[in-house]
Amino acid sequence: MECRLVDHGTPEYEATVSLRYEVLRKPLGLDFTPEQLAAEVTDLHCALWEFGIPEPLACLVLTPLSEGEIKMRQVAVRPDHQGQGLGRILVEFSETTARARGFTRMVLNARDTAVDFYLRLGYTIEGEPFTEVTIPHRRMAKSL
């Protein structure tokens, strides 16, 4: 397996969009708009690939917020590969990637069902629960 960055607009990027849609958006009856995808041009797109398989096993997006802070979002793992540690591998890759680019703090909005996962990776809860895309979330953060 290999974690790597993929460039916006490439076939690899399109494969990550497809995974994010299937895992995160479709179950909620949501889709991506062309404007949302166009706005991702300045984001970092991380993906975990298995050699010889054209679709990613997992992916996430990193959106710079300020000089030192970056936001992890849209974390998706193929349903048939969940619970195998792939999310952890990809999150650790994204943290290393962000740190190498000078970011010192990672933030994210975790679905309630994922809060324990991020707590195990050293993230802390900030603030009160809130609803995003019809689902309860918690804001979480970690120093890099």
C-alpha positions as CSV (number, residue, x, y, z in Angstrom):
1,M,0.0,0.0,0.0
2,E,1.0,3.6,-0.6
3,C,-0.1,6.9,0.6
4,R,0.4,9.8,-1.7
5,L,-0.9,13.2,-2.7
6,V,-3.0,13.5,-5.9
7,D,-3.4,16.5,-8.0
8,H,-6.7,18.2,-8.4
9,G,-8.4,17.5,-11.7
10,T,-6.5,14.3,-12.5
11,P,-8.1,10.8,-12.9
12,E,-6.8,10.0,-9.4
13,Y,-8.5,13.0,-8.0
14,E,-11.7,12.0,-9.7
15,A,-11.4,8.6,-8.1
16,T,-11.1,10.2,-4.6
17,V,-14.2,12.3,-5.4
18,S,-16.1,9.1,-6.3
19,L,-15.1,7.5,-3.0
20,R,-16.0,10.5,-1.0
21,Y,-19.4,10.6,-2.8
22,E,-20.2,6.9,-2.2
23,V,-19.1,6.9,1.5
24,L,-20.0,10.4,2.7
25,R,-22.5,12.1,0.4
26,K,-24.7,9.5,-1.2
27,P,-26.0,8.0,2.1
28,L,-27.2,11.6,3.0
29,G,-28.8,12.3,-0.4
30,L,-26.1,14.9,-1.1
31,D,-23.8,15.4,-4.1
32,F,-20.9,17.7,-4.9
33,T,-21.6,20.8,-6.9
34,P,-19.1,21.9,-9.6
35,E,-18.4,25.0,-7.5
36,Q,-17.5,22.9,-4.5
37,L,-15.1,20.7,-6.5
38,A,-13.6,23.7,-8.3
39,A,-12.9,25.3,-4.8
40,E,-10.7,22.3,-3.9
41,V,-8.0,23.3,-6.3
42,T,-5.8,24.8,-3.5
43,D,-6.4,21.8,-1.1
44,L,-4.1,18.9,-0.5
45,H,-5.7,15.6,-1.6
46,C,-4.3,12.5,0.3
47,A,-5.1,9.0,-0.8
48,L,-4.2,5.5,0.2
49,W,-3.7,3.1,-2.8
50,E,-3.2,-0.6,-3.1
51,F,-0.7,-1.5,-5.8
52,G,-2.4,-2.6,-9.0
53,I,-5.9,-1.3,-8.0
54,P,-7.1,1.9,-9.7
55,E,-9.4,3.1,-7.0
56,P,-8.2,4.4,-3.7
57,L,-8.9,2.5,-0.5
58,A,-9.1,5.7,1.5
59,C,-8.8,9.4,1.0
60,L,-9.1,12.8,2.7
61,V,-8.8,16.5,2.0
62,L,-6.6,19.0,3.8
63,T,-7.7,22.7,3.5
64,P,-5.3,25.4,4.7
65,L,-7.1,27.9,7.0
66,S,-4.2,30.1,8.1
67,E,-0.4,30.2,8.1
68,G,-0.2,27.5,10.8
69,E,-3.6,25.8,10.8
70,I,-5.0,23.3,8.3
71,K,-8.4,21.5,8.3
72,M,-8.8,17.8,7.7
73,R,-12.1,17.0,6.0
74,Q,-13.9,14.5,3.9
75,V,-12.2,11.4,5.3
76,A,-13.5,8.3,3.6
77,V,-12.5,4.6,3.7
78,R,-14.0,2.1,1.3
79,P,-16.7,0.2,3.3
80,D,-15.2,-3.2,2.5
81,H,-11.8,-2.0,4.0
82,Q,-13.1,-0.2,7.2
83,G,-11.8,-1.4,10.5
84,Q,-8.4,-2.5,9.1
85,G,-6.3,0.5,10.2
86,L,-6.3,2.3,6.9
87,G,-7.9,5.4,8.3
88,R,-5.1,5.7,10.9
89,I,-2.4,5.2,8.2
90,L,-3.9,7.9,6.1
91,V,-4.5,10.4,8.9
92,E,-0.9,9.9,10.1
93,F,0.3,10.5,6.5
94,S,-1.8,13.7,6.3
95,E,-0.3,14.9,9.6
96,T,3.2,14.3,8.3
97,T,2.3,16.1,5.1
98,A,0.9,19.1,6.9
99,R,3.8,19.3,9.3
100,A,6.3,19.2,6.4
101,R,4.5,22.2,4.9
102,G,4.8,24.2,8.1
103,F,1.4,23.7,9.6
104,T,1.4,23.3,13.4
105,R,-2.2,22.6,14.1
106,M,-4.8,20.3,12.5
107,V,-8.5,20.8,13.0
108,L,-11.5,18.8,11.9
109,N,-15.2,18.4,12.3
110,A,-15.8,14.8,13.3
111,R,-19.1,13.0,13.0
112,D,-20.1,11.7,16.4
113,T,-19.5,8.2,15.2
114,A,-15.8,9.0,14.5
115,V,-15.0,11.0,17.7
116,D,-13.5,8.0,19.5
117,F,-11.3,7.2,16.4
118,Y,-9.8,10.8,16.5
119,L,-9.4,10.7,20.3
120,R,-7.3,7.6,20.0
121,L,-5.1,9.5,17.5
122,G,-4.4,12.3,20.0
123,Y,-7.1,14.8,18.9
124,T,-9.0,16.7,21.6
125,I,-12.6,18.0,21.5
126,E,-13.2,21.7,21.3
127,G,-16.5,23.4,22.0
128,E,-20.0,22.1,22.0
129,P,-21.7,19.6,19.7
130,F,-23.2,20.9,16.5
131,T,-25.0,19.7,13.4
132,E,-23.4,19.7,10.0
133,V,-25.0,18.1,6.9
134,T,-27.8,16.8,9.1
135,I,-25.4,14.8,11.4
136,P,-24.1,15.6,14.9
137,H,-20.4,16.6,14.9
138,R,-17.7,17.7,17.3
139,R,-14.9,20.1,16.5
140,M,-11.5,18.5,17.3
141,A,-7.9,19.6,17.1
142,K,-4.3,18.4,17.5
143,S,-0.9,20.1,17.6
144,L,1.4,18.8,14.9
